[in-house]
Amino acid sequence: MNDATFATLSPSGHTDGFARASLPPPHAWPEFRFDLPELHYPQRLNCVAELLDGAVRRGWGGRTALIGARERLSYAELLARVDRIAHVLRHDLGLATGNRVLVRGANCPTMAACILGVIKAGCIAVPTMPLLRARELGAIADKARINAVLCAGGLVGEVEALGLAVPVLVFDAPVADCLEQRMARHDAPFAAADTAADDVCLISFTSGTTGVPKGTMHFQRDVLAICDCFPRHVLHAQADDVFIGTPPLAFTFGLGGLLLFPLRVGAAGVLIEKLTPEALLGAIAEHRATVCFTAPTFYRQMAAQAGRFRLDSLRASVSAGEALPVATREAWQAATGLVMIDGIGATELLHIFISSAGGDVRPGATGKPVPGYQACILDAQGRRVGPGVIGRLAVKGPTGCRYLADERQHDYVQDGWNLTGDAYEMDDDGYFYYRSRTDDMIISAGYNIAGAEVEEALLHHPAVAECAVVGRSDPERGQVVEAHVVLRSSHVGTEELAHELQEFVKGQIAPYKYPRAILFKEQLPRTETGKLQRFKLRTEAV
């Protein structure tokens, strides 16, 4: 394949041309690179056929594929379930290839089978977070022009409130004409739809950390590409691994880490809903999990309880979703002996593209570009800058941003680069260090202050459980540093403690960076995936 494949597309396998017609114009695409031999996929490709049918052909049919709270499925059993769902979609509901199917449910084997079944049928999966309400779901359904819905019984109320004029099939609930009843009528294998490698198979909506979510469109080849980069070259995933974690399957961090990555190598994924830090530790011990995916906040809370659980099976712990504080990395390593694998990914690029593991880890750094990806730092004019200069993180590789009918495409992609919205700095050895979101950089009295650095200092204080730092408008300084702090249960927010925290920060970093305002909070606003919503704090601060 050529590096720049966006100029022409293969003949589509979709009879419904909505997705192709909704892609950004070719000149607005990023440059796609396929520098690794394993990234050269055939022009006709159904990624689920490769992952599941291919697994059974390779003799993995009897291996455990998915472990749920109430069941475990072998690869052969998962394939049979996926095929039945594909039959229901195409034959019972009469869906056409290229139709969009909204999938709604918590992490469980049936939710996973629904996503895979939609894609194998040649339709486009639109997974959604369980906690979304009717208004939010309505915006997604309208933008993606949904043709059908597969929804867990406990979550169907918000879908029914939309009054959609499309079929809605319920699963995991004893109701008439449910998905399982329809599936029971089909027992023949389903021949995977003949789709192109560059046919859209997944529309993932961003988690809304910056406001209005955007629909990101991903090709069949993209699904395999994320499996053949980070987990292969950084995580070194193996067939005997057991993957576990908290991110929802509707979040691409979870879709990759808990479903796609294990399927690619013949491993197992544990899918359990509503995990608390304590419950996740217990599940790691119960299932002898080897690889964990969750956010820094969970690792910080788990570190304090880790000594109560048998975690010797765990060989790798992956943190992503938001910046990993050094204090959290150190606490987790002290509690478990494991060196955290940090990573940055984006819904727009589907999964992690900068990371490091093992002896390559450098504390404080996210890591280096994952094999298959390139990254650099750009200044405000789009010029590359050298080591030691904070600028805009720019990335390119086998995956990249294609928004669904959204003018923000021109902000995210410039000169072939994906601009993630993160401010980073690179050192002389090519390691990338997170400084802030580009819209989180605080400019106070002419000084550039990275909120993440102030947060890092605050987290070292024994009274602080969580914190978030934003800039507040100030007539004299332009902005001042404002810290929103959640205290540990044994502490009370007082003026004296606020002053103590200010002095503590001054003792760790340059004094001009200290938070001039400290607000004590019961909790911080987060998305369902655990990402901090700083834009809400900035709105409060105005």
NORFEN-V388531 format. One record per backbone hydrogen bond with DSSP energy under -1.0 kcal/mol. NH is the residue of the N-H (numbers start at 0). CO is the residue of the C=O. E is the energy in kcal/mol with one decimal. If there is no record, write none. Layout:
NH CO E
NH CO E
This chain:
15 96 -2.4
20 16 -2.3
21 17 -1.4
27 24 -2.4
28 25 -1.7
30 415 -2.1
32 396 -1.9
38 35 -1.8
39 36 -1.6
40 38 -1.1
44 194 -2.3
49 45 -1.8
50 46 -2.4
51 47 -3.3
53 48 -2.0
55 51 -2.1
56 52 -2.3
57 53 -1.7
58 55 -1.6
59 54 -2.4
62 59 -1.8
64 72 -3.0
65 72 -1.8
66 268 -2.6
67 70 -3.8
72 65 -2.7
74 62 -2.0
75 60 -2.4
77 73 -2.7
78 74 -2.5
79 75 -2.1
80 76 -2.1
81 77 -2.7
82 78 -2.6
83 79 -2.0
84 80 -2.1
85 81 -2.4
86 82 -2.3
87 83 -2.2
88 84 -2.3
89 85 -2.5
90 86 -2.9
91 86 -1.2
92 87 -2.5
94 88 -2.4
97 121 -2.0
98 95 -2.1
100 123 -2.8
101 147 -2.4
102 125 -1.8
103 149 -2.6
111 107 -2.0
112 108 -2.5
113 109 -2.3
114 110 -1.9
115 111 -2.2
116 112 -2.8
117 113 -2.5
118 114 -1.8
119 115 -2.6
120 116 -1.9
121 118 -1.6
122 117 -2.1
123 98 -2.9
124 200 -2.3
125 100 -2.4
127 102 -2.3
131 128 -1.4
136 132 -3.0
137 133 -2.8
138 134 -1.6
139 135 -1.6
140 136 -3.1
141 137 -2.4
142 138 -2.2
143 139 -2.7
145 140 -1.8
146 99 -3.1
147 99 -1.0
148 166 -2.2
149 101 -2.7
150 168 -2.6
151 103 -2.5
152 170 -2.4
154 151 -1.9
159 155 -2.8
160 156 -1.8
161 158 -1.5
168 148 -2.9
170 150 -2.1
174 172 -2.1
177 174 -1.0
178 169 -3.3
181 177 -1.8
182 178 -2.6
183 179 -1.8
184 181 -1.3
185 182 -2.0
192 119 -2.4
194 192 -1.5
196 42 -3.2
198 195 -2.0
200 217 -2.9
201 217 -1.5
202 124 -2.7
203 215 -2.4
205 213 -2.5
215 203 -3.4
216 401 -2.4
217 201 -2.8
219 198 -1.6
220 196 -2.5
222 218 -1.1
223 219 -1.0
224 220 -2.4
225 221 -2.2
227 223 -1.4
232 228 -2.8
233 229 -2.4
234 229 -2.2
236 230 -2.7
240 237 -1.7
242 267 -3.0
243 290 -2.4
245 292 -1.6
250 247 -1.7
253 250 -1.2
254 250 -2.5
255 251 -2.3
256 252 -2.0
257 253 -2.6
259 254 -2.6
260 255 -3.0
262 258 -1.9
263 259 -2.0
266 261 -2.6
267 240 -2.0
268 64 -2.3
269 242 -3.0
270 66 -3.1
279 275 -2.8
280 276 -2.0
281 277 -2.1
282 278 -2.4
283 279 -2.5
284 280 -2.0
285 281 -2.6
286 282 -2.7
288 283 -1.7
289 241 -2.3
290 241 -2.0
291 315 -2.2
292 243 -2.3
293 317 -2.0
298 294 -1.8
299 295 -2.5
300 296 -1.8
301 297 -2.9
302 298 -2.2
304 301 -1.3
305 301 -1.3
307 304 -2.0
308 305 -1.9
313 310 -1.6
314 289 -2.6
315 289 -2.0
317 291 -3.5
318 340 -2.9
328 324 -2.1
329 325 -2.8
330 326 -2.1
331 327 -2.4
332 328 -2.2
333 329 -2.4
334 330 -1.7
335 331 -2.1
336 332 -2.5
340 316 -2.9
342 318 -1.2
343 353 -2.0
349 345 -1.1
350 348 -1.1
352 343 -2.7
353 343 -1.2
354 367 -2.5
359 356 -2.1
360 357 -1.6
364 361 -2.7
365 431 -2.4
366 431 -1.2
367 354 -1.8
369 352 -2.7
372 369 -2.6
373 395 -2.9
375 393 -2.0
377 391 -2.5
378 382 -2.6
381 378 -2.1
384 376 -2.3
387 425 -2.6
388 385 -1.1
390 423 -2.4
391 377 -3.2
392 421 -2.6
393 375 -2.5
394 417 -2.1
395 373 -2.0
403 214 -2.8
404 21 -1.7
408 405 -1.7
409 406 -1.4
411 407 -1.8
412 408 -2.5
413 416 -2.0
416 413 -2.1
417 394 -3.0
418 411 -4.0
419 392 -1.2
422 435 -4.1
423 390 -2.1
424 432 -2.0
426 430 -2.2
429 426 -1.7
431 366 -3.0
432 424 -3.5
434 422 -2.8
435 422 -1.6
437 420 -3.1
439 436 -2.2
441 448 -2.7
443 446 -2.4
444 476 -2.7
446 443 -2.4
448 441 -3.5
453 449 -1.2
454 450 -2.4
455 451 -2.3
456 452 -1.7
457 453 -2.4
458 454 -2.4
459 456 -1.1
460 457 -2.0
463 460 -1.6
464 485 -2.7
465 485 -1.8
467 483 -2.1
469 481 -2.5
471 479 -2.7
473 477 -1.7
477 473 -1.9
478 476 -1.5
479 471 -2.2
481 469 -2.8
482 516 -2.9
483 467 -3.3
484 518 -2.9
485 465 -2.8
487 462 -2.6
490 487 -2.2
497 493 -2.4
498 494 -2.3
499 495 -2.1
500 496 -2.6
501 497 -2.1
502 498 -2.4
503 499 -2.2
504 500 -2.3
505 501 -2.0
506 502 -1.4
507 504 -1.6
508 504 -2.4
512 509 -2.4
513 510 -1.8
515 480 -1.1
516 480 -1.5
518 482 -3.2
520 484 -3.1
526 530 -2.6
529 526 -1.8
532 524 -2.7
533 531 -1.0
535 532 -1.2
537 533 -2.8
538 534 -1.7
539 535 -1.9
540 536 -1.8
